[in-house]
Amino acid sequence: KQEVTQIPAALSVPEGENLVLNCSFTDSAIYNLQWFRQDPGKGLTSLLLIQSSQREQTSGRLNASLDKSSGRSTLYIAASQPGDSATYLCAVRPHSGYGGSQGNLIFGKGTKLSVKP
Amino acid sequence: AAGVIQSPRHLIKEKRETATLKCYPIPRHDTVYWYQQGPGQDPQFLISFYEKMQSDKGSIPDRFSAQQFSDYHSELNMSSLELGDSALYFCASSLSPTEGRRFFGPGTRLTVL
């Protein structure tokens, strides 16, 4: 059964720091991995999507990497800003050929990031 | 750019009542997914639809049902509400079941008293 773990559960950094959020998954048979941002009580904003055949994706100050064989992904945030404060969730889509399903995204519990001015 | 629309945004119901949540996907998106996120929990997949047919089923209780209509909007019907049904209910859409990126709506916060 696919399980997604995010470490750390919470992170507090001063403004301007570069930081890395970690995501690991137990079954490497994934279709893709997606990083989301969630503000308190709000919806999920898609940040980056990495297909299983890709190694990384970049968008602005964000860079996400994927090492499928080791079951790991990282989200790198450069020059953090107070506006980056939110919970960051990673989610994997299991490969349907391995007992997974096309509908299901399996989420980690998130890393709550706080960037202090 | 148009996003996923959900209504209502907030809903308060009593135990054993029914509720209907609506989701309007991004234009041209034919696939809709429903997720439930309890307080402090990660989102859990409930059910999905592709071209008005149920395409996948997750941890949706038997008390809940859903459908997708000809205009691709979807409704989640919840009956015999329980206190534990209080949660954020998200709808997401994608261009197709195979197109990876899911776009989530702002959610409906359901409170059952």
HADDOCK unambig.tbl for C-alpha pairs under 7 A between the chains (distance, minus, plus):
assign (segid A and resid 32 and name CA) (segid B and resid 100 and name CA) 6.92 0.50 0.50
assign (segid A and resid 42 and name CA) (segid B and resid 106 and name CA) 5.91 0.50 0.50
assign (segid A and resid 43 and name CA) (segid B and resid 104 and name CA) 6.61 0.50 0.50
assign (segid A and resid 43 and name CA) (segid B and resid 105 and name CA) 6.03 0.50 0.50
assign (segid A and resid 43 and name CA) (segid B and resid 106 and name CA) 4.09 0.50 0.50
assign (segid A and resid 43 and name CA) (segid B and resid 107 and name CA) 5.65 0.50 0.50
assign (segid A and resid 44 and name CA) (segid B and resid 104 and name CA) 5.68 0.50 0.50
assign (segid A and resid 45 and name CA) (segid B and resid 104 and name CA) 6.72 0.50 0.50
assign (segid A and resid 46 and name CA) (segid B and resid 103 and name CA) 6.52 0.50 0.50
assign (segid A and resid 49 and name CA) (segid B and resid 101 and name CA) 6.45 0.50 0.50
assign (segid A and resid 101 and name CA) (segid B and resid 56 and name CA) 6.87 0.50 0.50
assign (segid A and resid 102 and name CA) (segid B and resid 97 and name CA) 6.48 0.50 0.50
assign (segid A and resid 103 and name CA) (segid B and resid 33 and name CA) 6.91 0.50 0.50
assign (segid A and resid 103 and name CA) (segid B and resid 48 and name CA) 5.86 0.50 0.50
assign (segid A and resid 103 and name CA) (segid B and resid 56 and name CA) 5.49 0.50 0.50
assign (segid A and resid 104 and name CA) (segid B and resid 45 and name CA) 5.81 0.50 0.50
assign (segid A and resid 105 and name CA) (segid B and resid 45 and name CA) 6.77 0.50 0.50
assign (segid A and resid 107 and name CA) (segid B and resid 42 and name CA) 6.09 0.50 0.50
assign (segid A and resid 107 and name CA) (segid B and resid 43 and name CA) 6.50 0.50 0.50
assign (segid A and resid 108 and name CA) (segid B and resid 42 and name CA) 6.45 0.50 0.50
assign (segid A and resid 109 and name CA) (segid B and resid 41 and name CA) 6.54 0.50 0.50
assign (segid A and resid 109 and name CA) (segid B and resid 42 and name CA) 5.02 0.50 0.50
